[in-house]
Amino acid sequence: MASSNSIIQSSRQRLSQILMQNTMLDLEDYRNEQLMMRSMHEGVDGLILPMLERNETPDIHAEVREAYRLRLREKQANYLRNQHVCAQVFASLNEANIPVICMRGLAVSSRLYGESAHLRPQSDIDLLFHENQMMDAKQVLWDIGFRPDDVYRNIFVRGDRSLDLHDEPLGIERIQAWKFLTPLRAPDFFSSAMQGELAGEAALLIATKVELPYLCFHAMKHSFERLIWLYDIALLASKIDVDESWQEVLLGIQEYALQRPCFYALSYVQKHLNAPVPEHVLDAIRPSMGFVEKRLFNRFMQHEIIPFLAERLFARMMPDFKHRLEFWRETIYPSLEVREQMANGGCVKCSFIRTRLKQVFKASVGFMREGWLLLRG
């Protein structure tokens, strides 16, 4: 019987092939419950389902087509609601002269996906502000009906729509040691931002030299566990190639010291998602890897989702052993705010201990398994 890891790997490999359009989604794929569930977890189900429509196989019955059309209509409705909310939010912030940058999600779909923007999954709308304007921004959002979440102080909610407010783009408020990973900060986003449009309103757009390193960092922060984040990077790489701006982007990667996240992400999208990433770019950002990391990289390139990959790679990016120890301390025992978020309104101490025990057990089993495999060669 196939292991869960091998099922995930084979599913991710199949989904990558479909996204590259090297093969067509067919009825057998659609009936493969594990594959379709995986496509939803990976955030790419909306991108592959239209390929079923283009498949002219006669045994794709009307009820099958109607089922996926319903799912696509739901995605379209969610996208339009987010567009409406985003337009109102940007109009109000512009009127108050508060600069804002929309990160990831809605901004990425609007800029990179073209007519397929509604097919990319979207949940919270992530907004970045200057630190000294965060309180003013919250007042503007309050005035148009948004209210702070009971648990997450920087999430503002109105109905079923939520805004995730940031004055720092990396999440350093959660893990302080992350500030040693890269000098990339909010001022870099604003100083290089371009004036553009989002949801029909004037908006600041992230410059490519910042956006690509940032998207790679974000994907690595989550151990590359969703294929949609890598697909975003593949689309951005194609845009960079058309704009002939790889040299500018390469300078950004080096300036923000994010070679390792970018090497992992760009290597994957070049090989598996047909992204036009030049070899000289990969050569320029290739990190020094020991024997263990080479194995980790090879597993990643074989579509494996590796538990705790982010923590293991970020530890390697720390400037020295002292900072690495501090990073591990914060990772194992984070701040009270993070522990409260983990509890999600429940018992902070009980929830944290329960969660950490599970994670420590899972990590121990994983590392022992890897050690055994290493010993076996």
N, C-alpha and C positions, 0 to 999 in steps of 0.2 A: 504494500500500500504506500502511495506516495506521501512524503512528509509535507507538512504545511509550508515549509520553506521552499521546497521544490515546486509546489503548486503555485506559490506566489511568483517565483522566478519564471516559470513557464507562462503564467498569465501575463506578467509584465512584458516578457519578450514578445508574446503575441500582440499585445496592445501597442507596443512600439512599432511592430511591423505594419499594423493597420494604420497608425498615425502617419507613418512614412508613405502610406499608400502603395507599398510594395505588394499588398494583397488586399482583397476586398472582404469586408465583414459579411459573413454569410449566415444562413439559418442555423447551421450547426454551432457557430459562435454564439448566436443569440440564445439558443437553447442551453448553452453551457452556463449553468447557474453560477459556478465559481468564477468564470471569466467576467460575466456581467456584474456580479457583486464586486469583483476586484476593480472593474472599470469605474464604478461609482466611488469606491474608496480612493482610487487614484485621481478622481476628479475629471476623467476624460470621457465619461459615458456620453455626454452631450456632443462630443466631437466625432465619435465613431458611429453613433446611431444613424445620422443622415446617410452613411454609406450603405446601410441596409436598403434605403429607398432607391439608391442607384444600382443596387444589385438586381438584375432582371431575372433571377432564378424563379421559375414559376411556382415552386412549392413554398414560397414565403407568403403565407396566407394573409387575408385581409385583416383578421383579428390581431395578427402579429404586428402588422404595419400600424394599425390603429393604436395598439398599446404603446409603441415607441413615439408615435405622433403626440399622444397625450403627454408623455414625459417631456417632449420638446416644447409643447405649449406651456407647460408649467415653468420651464426654464425661461422662456420668453417673457412670461408674466413677471417673474422674479426680477429679471433684468430691467424691465420697464419701471417697476416700482423703485428699484435702486436708482435708475436714471432720474426719476421724478424727485426723489428725496435729495439726491446729489445736486440737482439744479437749484432747488430751494435753498439748500445749505450754502452753496457757492454764491448765490445771489445775495444772501443775507450777510455773509462774511465780506464779500466785495463792497457792499454798501457801508460796512463798518470799517473798511480799509484794513482788514486783518488778512495778511498773506497766509495761504494754506496750500499744501501739496497733498494730493491723493496718492497713496502708495499702494502698490500691488493691485489685486482684485479688479475693481472697476476701471482704474486708470490703465492697467495692462491690457484688459480686454478691449477697451475702446481704441487704444493706440496700435495694438498689434494684431488683432483678430479680424478687423474689417467687418464685413457683413456677418461674420460668425461670432461677433462679440457676445451675443446672448447665449451662446453655447458653453462659454466658460463659466464654471461654477463661481458664485459670489455669495458671501455671507456678510460679515461686518464690512463697513466702509472705513478703511484706515486713513486717518487724516493727520498730517504732520504740521505743527505750529512752532513758531519761535517760543522759547521758554517764557519770555516776559509777556507774551500775549495769550497764554493759555487761559487765564482767568477771564479775560475779555471774550475769548472765543466761547467759553462755556456759558457766559451770560447771553451771547447771541443765540446759541443753541437753545437755551432755556426759553428765550423769548418766542421761539418758533415751535415750542411744544415738546422739546426733548428733556428727559430727566435722567439723572445719574443712576446707574445700576446699583442695587443694594450691596453687591459684593465687590464688583470691579469699579473703582472710583472714576476711572477715565473712560468708561463705556457709557454713552448716553443713548437712551432708548426712547423711541416713539412708536407705539403700536408694535408691529413685528419687524421694524427696521432699527438697526443699531449702528452707532458710530463709535469707532475705537480711536480715541484721541491720544496723540503722541507728541511729546516735545523732544524725544530722543528716539531715533529710528531703529536702533539695534536691540533694545531690550535690556540695556545696562542697568536699569532700575531693578531688574530681577536678579541678575548675576553681575555684581560689581566688577569682577575680574575680567569680564568681557571687554572692558575699556582698554585692556592691554593687547587685544587681538588686532585692532585696527584703529587708525586715527579718524576714520570716517564718522562724522557727526552731522547733526541737523544743519549747521551753517554751511556745510559743503553742499547739501541739497539745495538750499536757497540761493547761495552765491552763484551757482552754475545753472539754475533753473531757467527754462525758456517760457516766455508768455505764449499761451495757447488757449485751447477751448476744451471743456469737458462737460458733457450733458447740456450743451448749448450755452454755457456760461463761461466767462473769462476765467482761466485757471493757469496756475504754474505747473509746468510739466518737467519731470526729472530729466536732466541731461544724461545722454547715453553713457558717458564716462563714469557716471555715478550709478546709473540704474543697473548696468550689467554686474559690476562687483556686488552691489547690494542684493540683487536677486539671487546671485550665487551664494552669498553669505546666508540669506534667509533659508534657502533650500538646504544648505548644510546644517544650519541650526536645527532643522527638523529631520536630520539624518536622511535627507532625500527620500522621504517615505511617501511622497505623492508625485506621480508622474507629471501632473499638470504643471508643477513648478519647473520641471526640466523642459517641458514643452514650451512654456513661456520663454525660457532662455534660448531655446532653439529658434523661435520666431524672432527674438531680439537679435540673435546672431545673424539671421538672414537680412534683417534691416540694416545692421552694421555693415554687412558685406555690400549691399546695394549702395549705401552711402559712402563706401570706401573710407570708413572711419576706424578701422582696426587699430591703427597706430595711436590715435587719440584714446581709444578704450584701453589699449595696453598700458599706456602711461597712467591711466586712472587705476588700473589693477595694481600697478607697482606703487603708485603714490599711497594707496590705501592699504597696502601690504596684505592683500587678499588673494595672493597667488594660489594658495592651496584650495580654497573653495572653488575658485574659477577653473583651476586645472581639472578637478573632479567633474564639475558640471559640464564644462566645454568638451572634455574628452568623451563623456557619455553622449551628449547631443550630437557630436560629430559622427560617432560610430553608429548610434542607434536611431537617431531622429533626423539624419540627413542634413544637419546644419553645416553651412559652409565656413567652418572654422579653420583658418590657415594653420599649417603645421608650424610655421615659424612663431606663431602666437603661443601654441602649446609648449614649444621648446623654451620660449622665453619665461614662462611662468611655472615650468615643471619643478615641483619641490623636491628636496632631498628626502628620499624614503629609505628607511631601514627594512630589514627582512619582513617584519611583522606588518608594517604599513603597506608594503608591496602586495602582500596577500590580501589585506583589506581592500586595496584599490582594485585588484583583480576580481574579488568577489562582487564589489560594487558594479564593475563593468559587465559582470555576468548577470545583472538584473537582481541581485540579492539585496534585500532590505536588511541592513545589519543593525542589530540592537546597540544602542549607545554609541553609534558611529560619531555623532556630533561631539560628544564629550571626549572621545578618544582623539579626534582630529584637532579639536580646539586646544586640548592639552599640549599637543605638539606645536601649536602656534604661539604658546606662551613664551615670553622672552628669556626666562630662566627657570631653574628648578623651584626657587622661592615662589614665583608667581604661579607656577603649576600647582604647588601645594595649596595655595590660597584658592585657586580655581576649583580644585577637588573638594576643599572644605565647603565652599559655598554651594557646590553642586549637590553634595551629600546632605548638608544642613543649611538650606537657604534662609533668607530673611523671613521675619514674621509675616510680612505682607504676602509673600509667595506661599507660605504655609497656610495662610487664611484662604487664599485662592484655591489651593489644593483641596481644602475642606469644603469649599463651596457652600458656606453657611452652616455646616455641621460642626461637630467637635474637632477643633483644630489639632489638638494633641493626638487624639485617637486616629483621626483620618491620616495625619502625617505619618505616624508610626506604622499604620497598616500599609500605606502606599510604599513607604521606604523599604519595609521588610520584603514586600513583593518584588520591588525593583532590585534590591541587593541579592535576593535569591535568584532572580532571573539573570542578573549580571554574572553571578558566581557560576551558575550552570553553563552559561555561554562561554565564559573564559576557560572553564575546565574542558569544555568540548573542543575549543580552539587549541588549547594546549595539547590535548590528546591527538588531534589531527596533525599538529606540528611534529609531535614525537613520532607519529607513524609516517611522516614524510609526505 
